[in-house]
Amino acid sequence: MSRAYCVSTEVSKPKLLSPISDSPESLSRMRLYLGSISVEGFGAKIRGGLEFIIWSLGGWSLAPGEAAPRKRPDSLPKKGEAVECWVTGSYLSAAVTGPGSSGFRAAAPFITKQKLNYMRFRSTLAAFAVLALSLGSCLKHDTYAPDDPGTAPSQPVLPDPITATLNGTVLDETGAPAGNVTVQVGAQTASTDARGFFRITGAALDKNQAVLTATKTGYFKAYRTFAATAGANEVVIKLAKRMVTGTVDAATGGSATLANGSRVTLPAAGVVDASNGAAYTGAVKVYAQYIDPSAPDFGQTVPGSLLADDKNGGRVVLNSFGMLAVELEGSAGQKLQIKPGSTASLTFAIPAAAQASAPATIPLWYVDETSGLWKEQGSAVKTGNTYVGTVSHFSFWNCDVPESGAYVHFTLVNQNGQPLVGTTVQLTRSSGGWNSPAYGWTDSLGQVSGMVPVNVPLTLSVITMCGTSIYTQNVGPFSSTTTVPPITINVPAANAMTITGTLQNCNGSPVTNGYVIITGNNVGHYGAVNANGQFSVSLLSCPGAAVSVVGIDHAGAVQSTATSVPGASGTVNVGNVTACGNSVAQFITWTIDGGAPRTYSAPQDSIQYEMYPNGTGPNSPDWQLILWAVPRNGGNNQAFYFNTFALPANGSTSGIAQGLSIPGFTVTNDVVNFTFTNWPFSTGEYLVGTLSGTFTSTGTPHSFTANFRLKRVN
């Protein structure tokens, strides 16, 4: 057992706020107020009052799992005595010490399902945070904001897992749907369809900090963090095009400059191969993209979100003054990075609307590739209408003013009480001045959650598919986690559209295991079906703009053709939507030595394959084929994997190759016969075929067969 995160306080004017239960059948309960406390440590000093609940009281601190004695303490802490608290296993313990101590001691289990090793505390007060109800006065966060509420410290935020559905749309840099984008949440992956739409059921999300990634060749990797809700969550991501900004000689260093004056400057002899740390000499391709926080599409392009962890581990909300995405690439296509001990210089253009509010110095932040959160590292100095700072590695970088935040939960319904689904919600500072707006999208229940700056009046705006606001309301200020009562939006008739219909299968029977995708202005929205296959989805439409409806039948693994709905308002019944003939099934099934078959299938498992021109074999131009499948609840050690560089030219129907990995076996000496009954000539089409052959595992020979149907994603 470890003792950590200790707190010492000097107590004056203690007060018992509620009596201790005398019932021997239940744990004792007490509310204790410590007045005029002083807490110091870790560079933080806090003065004020602390109120907390102790659910288990006893004469001594408790070991994990030890029952709390049903005993009333002899007296409350006296003035001048000290209160200590510490963490022992999964318990928070408290004790009164000092001259004339009353000897009061108590322990309480943490009210959280998370393990202790997830916890990172900003200051010593944070050990009380699990039980704290209110803080009379708090540490002012070091902030560069000209409009600083200055009333709350940043605090760590613990994971709060939730399993839910995630729907989304991925767009390219022009705003058009981006098909065949690989989207990943936890261990699950999915590929966007021709409409840029994806859906992941049973996704491992988090109520405070869910993260997904989106990758596609030719684009920067995209991140999106959000506060997940219990409904079918929705997100929209716009990818940033990966284009060469300039080429720099690694030996001499130099700069690559964007059109708006943003710049990447590399040091001389300061670049290494990212894979092995070896010094790199030669031409360095600099890929850079500016992300403008004043742009109308900022909510779709922002990496992650505006959630961040400051240098002390506290969760904050950011106000951005400009972002850069930067990657380096060698002449052979290898990924490069800054040499350890060296730094590069980044120059960020400040948006015109933000220049008057831009502070003289500002913290720098980068995207953490695991959490999708921004992490504080270094600072930048204002030079003219730019910020200039140095960085030791390349990623997404961001110039931001941090502010302490609180989580707020909204529910939006229309005038008929129906939830507004997939609706864009924007929050801005009511006082005006520069602030980068925060965005969210309502789920299937009309819910949207997120962190906002504390004690700041905000304006909530509801945005239609075409980017126009139809509703605004002042909300807040919020000082702590708040669930706002449902907000009724009186949707103008021209923007109100409810699409109804019935999803049926090839036999004309209702589809109950399926859904519809309704797409407008290139953004897809999910619609559930009931026990009769019926659906009804209310959307904020664009007057005169058409939408399309596609039905998906999970049981039959097929989808319908698109039904176009001309621009209209009110309720539109599209009739029967028949999911038939257009198969969306993806699977791989294999057997070993004639035994029982094993199958991985999408969407519950992650399955895909990729093709790359190899061009060096005897049948040039050869193709490399990578085929893989990973179960939802398994890691890479459970993957079925086939990788070959020996495929003849595109369109081949059969051949022999090597490159097999099968769960539970150490494959060597593999000989794989492949036959393709359907060859995909473009992305989004399906590869259908069989594999058979032999391999050896730990000296034992085996035979195998497999059949598969997989979507081409590149």
Beta strands, then each sheet from edge to edge (+ up, - down):
strand 1: 3-10
strand 2: 12-18
strand 3: 30-41
strand 4: 44-54
strand 5: 57-58
strand 6: 82-88
strand 7: 91-97
strand 8: 105-109
strand 9: 132-135
strand 10: 161-171
strand 11: 182-185
strand 12: 188-191
strand 13: 197-206
strand 14: 210-215
strand 15: 222-226
strand 16: 233-238
strand 17: 244-249
strand 18: 254-257
strand 19: 263-266
strand 20: 271-273
strand 21: 283-291
strand 22: 307-309
strand 23: 315-329
strand 24: 335-338
strand 25: 344-349
strand 26: 361-367
strand 27: 374-383
strand 28: 386-391
strand 29: 396-414
strand 30: 424-429
strand 31: 438-441
strand 32: 447-453
strand 33: 458-463
strand 34: 469-475
strand 35: 482-483
strand 36: 487-489
strand 37: 496-504
strand 38: 514-520
strand 39: 523-528
strand 40: 534-540
strand 41: 547-553
strand 42: 558-559
strand 43: 563-565
strand 44: 570-578
strand 45: 582-583
strand 46: 587-592
strand 47: 598-601
strand 48: 606-613
strand 49: 623-630
strand 50: 640-647
strand 51: 654-657
strand 52: 660-661
strand 53: 667-678
strand 54: 686-697
strand 55: 700-711
sheet 1: 1+ 6- 7+ 8- 5+
sheet 2: 2+ 3- 4+ 9-
sheet 3: 13+ 10- 16-
sheet 4: 12+ 11- 14+ 15-
sheet 5: 17+ 21- 23+ 22- 27- 26+ 29- 32+
sheet 6: 17+ 21- 23+ 24- 20+
sheet 7: 17+ 21- 23+ 22- 27- 28+ 25- 19+ 18-
sheet 8: 17+ 21- 23+ 22- 27- 26+ 29- 35-
sheet 9: 17+ 21- 23+ 22- 27- 26+ 29- 36-
sheet 10: 31+ 30- 33+ 34-
sheet 11: 40+ 37- 44-
sheet 12: 39+ 38- 41+ 42- 45+
sheet 13: 39+ 38- 41+ 43-
sheet 14: 47+ 46- 55+ 54- 53+ 51-
sheet 15: 48+ 49- 50+ 52-
end
